[in-house]
Amino acid sequence: MESTTDLAKNLYDASQILEPFELTTLESSQMPQIEPNAPVLRIIGKAPLSGHVPISGAKNSILALMAGTLLSSEGCRIRNVPNLADVQRMGDILETLGVKISRNGEVLDLDTSNLTTNSAPYELVSKMRASFFALGSLLARLGSARMPLPGGCAIGARPVELHVRGLQALGADVQIDHGVVQAYAKSRNGRLQGARIYLDYPSVGATETLMMAATLAEGETIIENAALEPEVTDLADLCMAMGAKIRGAGTNTIIIDGVEKLHFADFTAIPDRVEAATFMVAAAITRSTLSMSPVIPAHLTAAISKLQDIGVTVRQDSDNMITVIGGDRYRAVDIETLPYPGFPTDMQAQFMALLSICEGNGVVTETVFENRLQHVAELNRMGANIRLKNNVAVVTGVPQLSGAPVMATDLRASAALVIAGLAADGETTVMGLHHLDRGYDRIEEKLRNVGAKLYRTSEAVPV
C-alpha cells in the first residue's frame, strides 16, 4: 500500500500530464467580505530582518492555566501572561463564574475563593473552545457544572466525547441537553472518584480536563495514552504548585492522587513554542538572522529539525536562546502533522509559506484537523504553486512570492500570510486580523523592531 507521501507525489506527477486530472488547485478569485473599516495589516516585503525577538508566554498554556486556577480555594498568580484576545475572553468567562481578576503587565492575579455559579454563558463560551476545559475544574471544585458546547471551529471538528467519557469514568453523571453539558458528581459527598481512563486519542484538551478533574477526586486516577504536549506538563506543574499530587505529566501515563483542596500558588508560564517557531520561519523565509528568547529548545525539536533539513542554520546560544540564520538556497521537505513530539499542526501553515520558495516539491499532510488547509488559496494568490487534494498539499517551490490582498482564515493561517508577506515582492495586505490578535502578542511591534516594514490601518483595501 502506498504511503500518504508516495500517493501525494504520484498525484503531483500525474498532474503534470493529465489536465486537469482530479487534483484541485484552489484559487481565490473572490475575496471573502470583511466588515467596513476593519483593520488590515499592510506589509512591504523584502526588508531584511536583524536583531532579537522577545518570546511571550504560551497562549495554549495560559488558557489551560486560567481554567486550572478554579481548582484552588484561594486563588493564583500567573506570570508571563501575553496580552491576547483569547486571554481576555477566558478572563471574561471566569469573571462570570465569580472569579476576581486583576492584571499588572504580564502578571495576572485570580481570586477564586468565592465562585458564585457553576455555569458559563453560551455567548462567551461560543467564542473560544478552550473555555470548555473549565468543565473539569468546575466539576471537581463544586461537584457540579454546566457548560455550553463550544460549537464549530474554523479548522475542523474537535469533539468533546473524550472529555465526557472520562468524566463519566470519574463518577460523574453527564448529560447533554439543548447544547449544554450538565455534569454532577454522583457520590454522596459530591466528590469525583479516582478511575483508570484510556484515551482513544491523545487529546490535549481531554488530557487537561481530566487531569484537572482528578486532582480533587477521591483516590487514584490513571490517564493512559495521555497527550505529551509541554502545555499539559505546564498545567500539571501549576496544579502541583497548588498542592496537587501528579506523576508522569509529559509521558503517556499520568497518575493523579486526589487531594481535598488546593491552595494559592505563584506560577510562571512557559514561553510560547509556536510563537518562537513562527519567528524562526520569518527569519528563514526572509533569509535573515534573528535571535529569540526565552525559549525551551526541547519544545522546538521538530521545527528545528525541519528548518535544518531545508537548509536553515539554527544555533543554540544558551539554555533559553536560539539564533536562526537564513540561507541562500533551500530544498523542499515533506511534513506530516502529528501529536507532540511530532511536527505540530500549529506550525503547518507557516512552514507551507516557507516551502513555497524552496527548490523542488514538498508534501504537507495534515492529520490532526480536517479543515486546516484553507490558507492554500491565499498563498496561491501570492504566486505560490500549491496543489491540494483532501488533507494533502503538494508545494512546488517558486523563485519569488508577490504581494497581494489576502484573507486570514484562522489563527496560524494569519501568521503564515504575514510571514509570506515579509518575503514577497511588493505590498501584501492581510485581512481578518481578529485571528492574528487571538494568539500573537504585539507581533507588529516585534517585527518592526527587527526591521520589518508593516503597519496596521483601517483604510479601504482594493481587491
Protein Blocks (a to p, Z undefined) as FASTA:
>chain_A
ZZfklmmmmmmmmmmmmcgbjbdcdddfbccdddehiacddddehiaceddddddddfkl
mmmmmmmmmmpcnbpcdehiacdfklmmmmmmmmmnopacddehjaccddfkbccbfcdc
fklmmmomklmmmmmmmmmmnopacdddebjafkbccdfklmmmmmmmnopacddeehia
cdddfbfnopacddddddfbacfklmmmmmmmmmmmgcjdddehiafbfklmmmmmmmmm
nopacehihiabdcddddfbdcdddddddddfklmmmmmmmmmmnopacddddddfklmm
mmmmmmmmnopacddfbfkbccddddfbdcdddddddddfbdcfklmmmmmmmmmmcgcj
dddddfkbmclmmmmmmmmmnopacddehjaccddddfbdcddddddfbfklmmmmmmmm
mmpgcjdddehklmmmmmpghklmmmmmnopacdddfbdcdZZ
